């Protein structure tokens, strides 16, 4: 039972899902613009050893895990190599797609 309690301590559990466009990326940090979890954007650290990173402008859906006592986010290693459909980013940021036939 104490193992379960330990895994649920503040800042060490599972984080949220962030769907948005990459606005900056380097070997240590990836930042999203406005996304499904933040109207202003979110930056998180990249785990060591990750070599396949999204590019600026790519639409991604990343899991962010709190670390450093919940003060910072670390992106999930497996999510960093996946891209999602552009429609997901438009939906997440509240924008309508310019290719949507229903748009005026």
C-alpha positions as CSV (number, residue, x, y, z in Angstrom):
1,X,0.0,0.0,0.0
2,X,2.8,2.5,0.7
3,X,4.1,2.0,-2.8
4,X,0.8,3.2,-4.2
5,X,0.9,6.2,-1.9
6,X,4.4,7.1,-3.0
7,X,3.5,6.9,-6.7
8,X,0.7,9.4,-6.2
9,X,2.7,12.2,-4.5
10,X,2.3,15.7,-5.8
11,X,4.4,16.5,-8.8
12,X,5.6,13.0,-9.5
13,X,2.4,11.5,-11.1
14,X,1.2,11.5,-14.7
15,X,0.7,14.8,-16.4
16,X,-1.6,16.2,-19.0
17,X,-1.9,15.9,-22.8
18,X,-0.8,18.9,-24.9
19,X,-2.0,19.0,-28.5
20,X,-0.7,22.0,-30.5
21,X,1.9,23.2,-32.9
22,X,5.6,23.3,-32.2
23,X,6.9,26.9,-32.1
24,X,10.4,26.2,-31.1
25,X,12.7,23.2,-30.5
26,X,16.3,22.6,-29.6
27,X,18.1,19.6,-28.2
28,X,17.0,20.4,-24.6
29,X,13.5,22.0,-24.9
30,X,10.4,21.9,-27.1
31,X,7.7,24.6,-26.9
32,X,4.2,24.5,-28.2
33,X,2.1,27.6,-29.0
34,X,-1.5,27.8,-27.7
35,X,-2.6,24.2,-27.2
36,X,-5.3,22.0,-25.7
37,X,-4.0,22.6,-22.1
38,X,-2.8,26.3,-22.3
39,X,-4.1,29.3,-24.2
40,X,-0.6,30.9,-24.1
41,X,1.7,27.9,-24.9
42,X,3.8,25.3,-23.0
43,X,7.5,24.4,-22.9
44,X,8.9,21.2,-21.7
45,X,12.3,19.5,-21.5
46,X,13.3,16.7,-23.9
47,X,14.4,13.5,-22.3
48,X,18.1,12.6,-22.9
49,X,18.8,10.4,-25.8
50,X,15.9,11.5,-28.0
51,X,17.1,12.1,-31.5
52,X,13.9,12.2,-33.6
53,X,12.2,15.5,-32.8
54,X,9.3,17.3,-34.4
55,X,10.0,20.4,-36.4
56,X,8.7,23.9,-35.9
57,X,5.1,24.0,-37.4
58,X,4.4,20.3,-36.8
59,X,1.2,19.4,-35.1
60,X,1.9,17.1,-32.1
61,X,0.1,15.6,-29.1
62,X,2.5,15.2,-26.2
63,X,2.1,13.9,-22.7
64,X,3.8,16.1,-20.2
65,X,5.1,14.7,-16.9
66,X,5.9,17.0,-14.0
67,X,9.3,16.8,-12.4
68,X,11.5,18.9,-10.2
69,X,8.7,18.9,-7.6
70,X,6.1,19.8,-10.2
71,X,7.7,23.0,-11.3
72,X,8.7,21.8,-14.8
73,X,7.4,19.5,-17.5
74,X,9.2,16.7,-19.3
75,X,7.7,15.5,-22.6
76,X,7.1,11.8,-23.1
77,X,9.9,10.1,-25.1
78,X,7.5,8.0,-27.2
79,X,5.2,11.0,-28.1
80,X,8.1,13.1,-29.5
81,X,8.4,11.0,-32.6
82,X,4.6,11.0,-33.4
83,X,2.7,13.6,-35.4
84,X,-1.0,14.1,-35.5
85,X,-3.4,15.5,-38.1
86,X,-3.4,19.2,-38.6
87,X,-7.1,19.3,-37.8
88,X,-6.3,18.3,-34.2
89,X,-4.2,21.4,-33.7
90,X,-6.9,23.6,-35.2
91,X,-9.4,22.1,-32.9
92,X,-7.1,22.3,-29.8
93,X,-6.3,26.0,-30.4
94,X,-9.9,27.0,-31.2
95,X,-9.1,28.0,-34.7
96,X,-11.0,26.8,-37.8
97,X,-9.0,25.3,-40.6
98,X,-8.8,27.2,-43.9
99,X,-9.3,24.0,-45.7
100,X,-12.7,23.3,-44.0
101,X,-15.4,23.4,-46.7
102,X,-17.9,24.6,-44.0
103,X,-15.9,27.8,-43.5
104,X,-17.1,30.9,-45.2
